[in-house]
C-alpha cells in the first residue's frame, strides 16, 4: 500500500491527498503525523515506517520542522540523545514565543 490512511487527509489540505505516496512524501507524512496525529494514526506511522526511520527523521530534521514542544516530547520518549540542532535556533525561538 503506497497511500497513507485516509484519516490523515485532514493534515494535508494543500496537497492532492489521493496522489500522496508514503515513500515519496515520507518526511512530510512523518512530520505532520508526529505533530498532529491521533493515536491510531501514530500507531500506523510507527508500524509503517518503523522506529528507526522515525528516529532518523527526528535526528536530522525534527528540531527544524516540528514545534519545540512536539520535538522535545518525541526525543524524550524515544530517548534520542544526539540530534542535528536547528540553524538559527535563537531566532526561531523568539518568533515562536510571540
CORHU-V319931 format. One line per field, one symbol per residue. phi: phi as a letter, one per 40 degrees, with the letter a starting at -180 (. if undefined). A space follows every 50 residues. Layout:
phi = ???
//
This chain:
phi = .bbcdcccdccbccbcdcbcbcccbdccccdccccbcccccccddccccg ccccccdcccbdccbbcdccdcdcccccfccbaccccfdccdcccccc
//
